[in-house]
């Protein structure tokens, strides 16, 4: 069953080689997501990618490319300007609530798309919800202790336990994978002239002043799990996930990388 949730994928010439792998993992782990908007600067690259990957049938035919502008006109310290343009486009086209991904956020397990649909419906009903984290960013923001054994439940949506992000917590305004309300982002968080990291840090400060007026929520069940392949300060692409307490977590499922490479999907 096709999901009604629109998906925004932000990309740029610096990282657009990861788009092929993202679409491959989306097709494997969340094939119900079909209303996809690739937002970037180089349409030629995306058109070429679609032709290259056509035999794999992993890029939905409904996928649209949204041109932000010329890449050289949007340096890193104007990433917020790019995102503001994307949010305005989605809002103006009746897609005010959308699932947000960066191009290097590859899925690492089967997504609970029904859960994502339920969160989307909740955000459409409640205009105080700015973001619904679909991973574990909010669940573990303060170690997860306050949500153990059913504590701290804010609401329920179907099979999901909804938790509310503490506005004092770090990265209360996080660009990790989640559902966003474009209108609320434009009204309360986004300002011109900021890097992506500055949106998260300074945006957390701006959002925290709204306290319970504008909310960020998450779940205990984490409908989607993704890995972040390209990380600042890391020497190269990281498919194993994160090294935590002596083990690698949140990495690609065994065999996925080999399968992608065997099909010609770029994985550096």
C-alpha positions in Angstrom: 0.0 0.0 0.0 1.4 3.4 -1.0 2.0 5.8 1.8 0.6 9.3 1.6 3.7 10.8 3.4 5.8 13.1 1.2 9.6 12.6 1.5 12.1 15.4 1.1 15.7 14.3 0.3 18.3 17.1 0.5 21.3 16.7 -1.7 24.2 18.6 -3.1 27.2 18.0 -5.5 29.3 17.3 -2.4 27.3 14.2 -1.5 24.9 13.4 -4.3 26.8 10.2 -5.1 25.1 8.7 -2.1 21.6 9.1 -3.7 21.8 5.8 -5.5 22.4 3.9 -2.3 19.7 5.8 -0.5 17.1 4.9 -3.1 18.3 1.3 -3.1 17.8 1.1 0.7 14.4 3.0 0.5 13.2 0.5 -2.1 14.3 -2.5 0.0 13.2 -1.2 3.4 10.4 1.3 2.8 8.9 0.7 -0.7 5.6 2.2 0.3 7.2 5.7 0.3 6.6 6.9 -3.3 5.9 10.6 -3.1 9.6 11.7 -3.1 11.1 15.1 -3.7 14.9 15.3 -4.3 15.9 18.9 -3.5 19.2 20.1 -4.7 21.2 22.0 -7.3 22.3 19.6 -10.0 19.3 18.2 -11.9 21.6 16.8 -14.6 23.2 14.4 -12.1 19.8 13.2 -10.9 18.5 12.7 -14.4 21.6 10.6 -15.3 21.2 8.6 -12.1 17.6 7.8 -13.0 18.7 6.4 -16.3 21.5 4.4 -14.8 19.3 2.9 -12.1 16.2 2.3 -14.3 16.9 -1.4 -14.7 16.9 -1.8 -10.9 13.5 -0.1 -10.6 14.4 1.5 -7.3 13.6 5.1 -8.0 9.8 5.6 -8.1 8.5 7.1 -11.3 6.7 9.7 -9.2 10.0 11.1 -7.8 10.4 14.9 -8.5 13.5 17.0 -8.6 13.2 20.4 -6.9 15.8 22.9 -8.0 17.1 25.2 -5.2 19.3 27.2 -7.4 23.0 27.3 -8.4 25.2 25.5 -5.9 27.9 28.2 -5.9 25.2 30.7 -4.7 24.5 28.6 -1.6 27.7 28.1 0.4 27.7 26.1 3.7 26.8 29.1 5.7 23.6 29.5 3.6 22.3 25.9 4.1 19.4 27.4 6.0 18.5 29.5 3.0 18.4 26.3 0.9 16.2 24.6 3.5 13.9 27.6 3.8 13.3 27.5 0.1 12.5 23.8 0.2 10.1 24.3 3.1 8.3 27.1 1.3 8.0 24.9 -1.8 6.5 22.0 0.1 4.1 24.3 2.0 3.0 26.0 -1.1 2.4 22.7 -2.9 0.2 21.3 -0.1 2.9 19.1 1.4 3.4 21.0 4.7 4.2 17.9 6.7 7.0 15.9 5.2 9.6 13.2 6.1 13.1 14.6 5.9 16.2 12.8 4.9 19.7 13.8 3.9 21.1 11.9 0.8 23.6 10.0 3.0 20.9 8.8 5.5 20.7 5.2 4.3 18.1 2.9 5.8 19.6 0.0 7.8 16.5 -2.1 8.5 12.8 -2.5 7.5 10.9 0.7 8.2 7.5 0.7 10.0 5.8 2.8 7.4 2.4 2.4 9.1 4.0 4.0 12.1 5.3 6.9 10.0 1.8 7.3 8.5 0.3 7.5 12.0 2.8 10.2 13.0 2.0 12.1 9.8 -1.7 11.9 10.6 -1.1 13.1 14.1 1.0 16.1 12.9 -1.7 17.0 10.4 -4.2 17.1 13.3 -2.0 19.0 15.8 -0.5 22.2 14.5 1.7 22.5 17.6 3.9 19.6 16.5 7.0 20.9 14.7 8.8 17.6 14.5 8.2 13.9 15.0 11.5 12.1 15.3 11.1 8.7 13.6 14.4 7.3 14.9 15.8 7.2 18.4 17.3 10.7 18.5 14.8 12.0 21.1 14.4 8.7 22.9 18.1 8.6 23.8 18.7 12.4 24.0 19.2 12.2 27.8 20.1 8.6 28.0 16.6 7.2 27.7 16.1 6.8 31.5 13.1 9.0 31.7 11.2 6.8 29.3 11.9 3.4 30.8 9.1 1.0 31.6 6.4 3.2 30.1 7.4 6.3 31.9 7.0 9.7 30.3 4.4 8.7 27.7 3.0 11.8 26.2 0.4 10.1 23.9 -0.2 7.0 21.9 -0.9 6.6 18.1 -1.9 3.1 17.2 1.0 0.9 18.2 3.3 3.8 19.0 4.2 5.3 22.3 4.8 9.0 21.8 7.3 10.8 24.0 7.9 14.5 24.2 11.3 16.0 23.8 12.6 18.1 26.7 13.2 21.6 25.3 16.2 21.8 27.6 17.8 18.8 25.9 20.7 19.0 23.4 19.6 19.1 19.7 16.0 19.6 20.6 16.0 21.0 17.1 17.7 18.2 15.2 18.0 17.6 11.5 18.1 13.8 12.1 15.5 11.9 10.1 11.9 12.9 11.0 8.7 14.4 10.0 8.7 18.2 9.9 6.0 20.9 9.8 7.3 23.3 7.2 5.2 26.3 8.4 6.4 26.0 11.9 10.0 25.6 10.8 9.7 28.8 8.8 7.9 30.6 11.6 9.9 29.6 14.7 13.3 28.1 13.7 14.8 28.8 10.4 16.7 32.1 9.7 19.0 33.0 6.7 22.7 32.6 6.9 23.2 29.4 9.0 25.0 26.1 8.4 23.1 22.9 9.0 24.9 22.5 12.3 24.0 26.0 13.4 20.4 25.3 12.7 20.5 22.5 15.2 22.4 24.4 17.9 21.1 27.9 17.5 17.7 26.6 16.3 17.5 24.6 19.6 17.8 27.8 21.5 15.1 29.6 19.4 12.8 26.6 19.7 13.3 26.2 23.4 11.8 29.6 24.1 8.5 28.2 22.8 8.4 25.5 25.5 5.1 23.7 25.2 3.7 26.0 22.5 5.7 24.2 19.7 6.6 20.6 20.4 9.1 18.0 19.2 8.1 14.4 19.8 9.6 11.0 19.3 8.6 7.4 19.9 9.8 4.3 21.9 9.4 2.1 18.8 11.6 4.1 16.2 9.7 3.5 13.0 12.8 4.1 10.9 16.5 3.5 11.5 19.1 5.1 9.3 22.9 5.4 9.2 24.8 8.6 8.6 27.5 7.8 6.0 29.3 11.1 5.8 30.2 12.7 9.1 32.2 15.8 9.8 35.7 15.0 11.1 35.5 11.4 9.9 38.2 10.4 7.3 35.8 8.6 5.0 32.5 7.0 4.4 31.3 4.9 7.3 29.1 2.0 6.6 29.5 0.3 10.0 27.5 2.9 11.8 28.8 4.3 15.1 31.4 2.8 17.5 29.7 2.7 20.9 30.9 0.8 24.0 33.2 -1.4 22.0 30.7 -2.4 19.3 29.5 -1.0 16.0 25.8 0.0 16.0 23.3 1.3 13.4 25.4 0.0 10.5 24.2 -1.4 7.2 22.7 -4.9 7.3 25.1 -7.6 6.3 25.2 -8.1 2.6 23.6 -4.8 1.6 26.8 -3.1 0.7 28.0 -6.1 -1.4 24.7 -6.4 -3.1 24.6 -2.7 -4.0 28.2 -2.8 -5.4 27.4 -5.9 -7.4 24.5 -4.0 -9.1 26.7 -1.0 -9.8 25.3 1.3 -7.1 28.0 3.8 -6.1 29.3 3.0 -2.7 32.7 4.7 -2.1 
